[in-house]
């Protein structure tokens, strides 16, 4: 599994996760990889961090870590069962489309991993900038629907 992040400014690195993504593994990624990048990108602590409601995100040790580092960035509260709001899902769709177009297709895990990383690095800046800029509109749509079904629309 690969774990990735983005901001309006740039894509973060892809982090290869060899084992099950549990709270300890996730906390390691956040503390060792995400936190230093966030501090460089947002030295004044004015950045936001979004995560969905995967069980490892809500674990006590993860929540405590975010409380200890709340001055470094704001952790957005996120509604349950809302993957359609998560811009990273759209970036993964970009990666999947790029890999589907490869000829020949990756024939083993090493080739697939290389293709994923190459596709990730080739996502244009404008793609993730539009996704980040669309967040206020996405959130307003969810609030207007009061958490109920929403009209399908293109988010990017």
ZABA-175633 format. One record per residue (C-alpha): x, y, z; residue in one letter. Coordinates in steps of 0.1 Angstrom, whole numbers, padded with zeros to 4 digits, always signed. Example, Ala and Ser with C-alpha at 12.3 -4.5 7.8 and 13.67 -1.06 7.14 Angstrom:
+0123-0045+0078A/+0137-0011+0071S/
This chain:
+0000+0000+0000X/+0011+0036-0007X/+0002+0065+0015X/+0002+0100+0000X/-0006+0136+0009X/-0010+0169-0009X/-0014+0206-0002X/-0022+0235-0025X/+0016+0240-0029X/+0028+0205-0037X/+0023+0168-0036X/+0040+0151-0006X/+0060+0120-0010X/+0045+0086-0014X/+0052+0064+0015X/+0053+0027+0010X/+0034+0009+0038X/+0045-0027+0039X/+0023-0039+0068X/-0013-0033+0078X/-0020+0004+0084X/-0028+0004+0121X/-0027+0033+0146X/+0010+0027+0153X/+0020+0027+0117X/-0002+0057+0109X/+0012+0076+0138X/+0047+0068+0126X/+0039+0082+0092X/+0023+0114+0106X/+0051+0120+0132X/+0081+0111+0111X/+0070+0121+0075X/+0040+0145+0076X/+0049+0166+0106X/+0083+0178+0093X/+0069+0185+0059X/+0040+0205+0074X/+0064+0225+0096X/+0084+0235+0065X/+0054+0243+0044X/+0035+0261+0072X/+0060+0275+0096X/+0034+0298+0113X/+0011+0268+0121X/-0016+0281+0097X/-0019+0249+0077X/-0048+0224+0079X/-0046+0187+0080X/-0074+0165+0068X/-0078+0128+0074X/-0108+0107+0070X/-0123+0085+0096X/-0103+0054+0091X/-0101+0035+0125X/-0064+0042+0128X/-0070+0080+0125X/-0093+0080+0155X/-0071+0059+0177X/-0064+0074+0211X/-0026+0075+0206X/-0031+0094+0173X/-0056+0118+0187X/-0033+0125+0217X/-0004+0132+0193X/-0025+0157+0174X/-0035+0174+0206X/+0002+0177+0216X/+0010+0193+0182X/-0021+0214+0178X/+0000+0246+0175X/+0017+0233+0144X/-0014+0229+0123X/-0052+0226+0126X/-0066+0191+0124X/-0100+0193+0105X/-0129+0175+0121X/-0143+0152+0094X/-0178+0138+0090X/-0180+0100+0090X/-0185+0081+0057X/-0175+0110+0034X/-0148+0097+0011X/-0163+0118-0017X/-0150+0149+0002X/-0115+0137+0004X/-0094+0153-0024X/-0067+0126-0021X/-0092+0101-0035X/-0093+0121-0067X/-0055+0120-0069X/-0056+0082-0066X/-0081+0081-0094X/-0055+0101-0115X/-0029+0075-0107X/-0052+0046-0116X/-0061+0062-0149X/-0024+0068-0158X/-0015+0032-0150X/-0045+0018-0170X/-0031+0036-0200X/+0004+0020-0198X/+0015-0003-0225X/+0026-0028-0215X/+0009-0030-0182X/+0031-0036-0151X/+0036-0073-0148X/+0048-0076-0112X/+0047-0057-0079X/+0080-0039-0085X/+0069-0026-0118X/+0035-0016-0104X/+0052+0003-0075X/+0074+0021-0100X/+0044+0030-0122X/+0025+0043-0092X/+0053+0065-0081X/+0059+0078-0116X/+0022+0085-0121X/+0020+0103-0087X/+0050+0125-0096X/+0034+0135-0130X/+0001+0148-0115X/+0000+0185-0126X/+0000+0212-0099X/-0032+0226-0113X/-0050+0193-0105X/-0043+0193-0067X/-0046+0231-0065X/-0082+0229-0080X/-0090+0201-0055X/-0078+0221-0025X/-0096+0252-0038X/-0128+0232-0042X/-0130+0223-0005X/-0151+0252+0007X/-0177+0244-0020X/-0176+0207-0011X/-0181+0214+0026X/-0209+0239+0019X/-0227+0212-0002X/-0225+0187+0026X/-0238+0213+0051X/-0266+0223+0028X/-0276+0186+0025X/-0274+0183+0063X/-0254+0151+0058X/-0280+0136+0035X/-0277+0125-0001X/-0261+0151-0024X/-0265+0157-0060X/-0236+0142-0079X/-0212+0167-0093X/-0176+0169-0105X/-0154+0182-0076X/-0123+0190-0095X/
